[in-house]
Amino acid sequence: MMGTRVALLAGAMVMLAGSSSGAAAPAPMCVYAQKLGLSRWVGDWTGYKANRVSAHERIRLGRDCVLTEYFSGLDGTAGTALIRLRPDGKLEQPYFNRLPNPAEIPGGELTSYDDHRFTFTRNPDAPERSRIWWELIGPGAGRQVLERSADGGQSWTTVFELFLFKRGAALTASLDRAEERSPARSRDAGRSRR
């Protein structure tokens, strides 16, 4: 009987200690945001293709830890991408095209990540799929690459590659150095490309 009371009292003290700390568990999206280092992407960026300014991006991280990317291309394209948690608990990146043709483009789901790179893949189990990956390549420097595969991911074709430089940041990577890391020369270079 005494052992049961001690166990009940110990359990109650643990519950009280947990409730008195006032620290709520972080929202699942905020856990992902921390794992992916999304705060490192916050800011205003200039995007380059072939050593020419091609786009401007403004990236924000909301209090709910949803990342919003506002894209404005010099070719007249514009849109918004989100990195958010779906109701099924998977992380996705849908894109909302504003110009030239308003449309929602279904997002891919998070399929891989590490300290400097994360990848979202649309239709990851289908023969035809696409993926976009974000990679930090230096302080204030990043890269976004959209690729498509028609053979179940055996080979990938680059649709676009955008080198990003944070405005106002001291850049330690030049465009030439950034291009050395293009998909043709990256760690994926061993794969055949079509």
N, C-alpha and C positions, 0 to 999 in steps of 0.2 A: 504494500500500500504506500509506504514511504517512498519507494523507488518511482512509483507512478506519479506521485505529487511532484517529485524533483524533476522528472522528465517533462511534466506539464508546465511547471514553472520555468524551466529552461527554454521550452518552446515559446512560451508567452514572452519571455525576455528577448528572444531573438526577433520575434514579430514586432515588438515595440521598438527595438533598436532599428529595425529596418524602416519602420514607418516614421520614426522621429528624425531620420536623417534628412527627410524632405527631398531627397534626390530621386527624381523620377527617371526611369530608364529612357534613354534617348529614342526618338522615333526611328523606326526601321530605315527610312530614307536617309536620316542623318548618319546612321551607322555606315550605310553605303557611301555617302558623301565623304566621310572621313577615310574609308578604305581606299577610295579612288583618288583622293587628294583633289576633289573638285574645287576647293578654295584656291588652288594654285592657278586655275583657269580664269578666275574672276578678273575682269578688267576690260579695257578697250584694246583691240588688236587690229593690226593691219595685215591682210593676207596677200601673199605673193604667189604667182604662177609664172614660171619662166623668167624670174628676176624682174617682174613688173608687178606693180600694185594691181591687185585684182578684186579685192573686197575689203570691207570693214566689218568687224564683228564686235559686238558688245555682249559680254557674258556676265550674268548676275547669278547670285546664289540667294534664294529667298529664305525667309525664316523657317519655312517648312523643309529646307534643304533641297528643294527642286532647283536644278540648274536650268537657266533659260539663256539661250544663245540667239541673239538678234543678228541676222546676216543680211548684208546689203552688198551685192556684187556690182562692179562697175559696168557690167553688161546689161544692167536693168533688172536682174533677178533679186528677189528679196524674200525672206522667210524667217521663221522662228523654229528652233528646235528645243525640245525639252529633254532633260534626263530626269525621269520620275519613276515611281514605284507603281506597278499595275496592281489591280485588286487581287490578283493571284499571287502577289508577293515577289514577282520578277521585275527586275529593272529593265526599262525600255527607253528608247530614244525616238519618239515620233517627230516628224518634220511637218510644219504647216507652211506651205508655199503661199506667198502673198502676191508676187509678181513673177512672171507675166500672167499665169493662170492660177487663181486661188484654188488650193486643194490640200487635203490632208494626206500625207504619205505615211503609211503605217511604219512604225518604228521597229527596229530590230531589238532583240533582247541581249543583255549582257552575256557574252560567251567567254571572255577572258579578261584578266587584268593583272597588273603588277605595279610596282612603284611609279613607273613612268608612262605606262601605256595601258589603255583599255579599249576593248573592241565590242561593238554591237553588231549582231548578225541577224539579218531578216531571212526568214525561212531556213533556219539552220539545218533542218533535216531534209530539205528538198534538193533535188538535183540543181535547180536554178536558185541561186541565193546571192545576196549582196551583204557586204559588211563595210562599216566605217570604223576606222580606228583613230584615236587621238593619242598623240605621243608628245611628251615634253622632251625637247632635245637640248635644253640648256636654260639658264635663268632668263626668263622673259621670252623664250622661243619655243614654239611647238609646231606640230604638223597634224593635219587631218587628211586622211586618205580614204576615198570611197572606191571599193573594188567589187567586181561581179564575177561569178563563176557559173558556168553552164554544165559543169561535170561533177557536181556534188562536192566541190571544194578541192578537187585535185589540182586545178590551175586557176589563177585569178588574173583578171584584166583590170588595170587601173582606169577608172572613169575620171577621177580628178585627184590631184594632190595639191594641197594648199599649205604653204609655209606661213606660219603666224608669228608675228613679233609684237609683243606687248608695247603699246605706246607709253612713253615715259620711263621705260625700263632701260637700264644700262645693258646693252646687248653684248654678249660675249660670243655669240655665234653669228657668222656672216651668212649671207645667202649661199655663197659657194660651199661653205662647210655644211650648211643644211642640205644642199642638194646632194652632197656625198652620201646622205642617208636616205635618198629616194628609194622607192620600193625595188627598183632594179638592182640596187646595191645594198639593200638592207639585209637583215638576218634571214629574210624570206627568199633571198636571191637564189638559193639552191632549188627552189621550186620552178617548174617550167611555167612560162607565162604565154598566154595567147592574146 
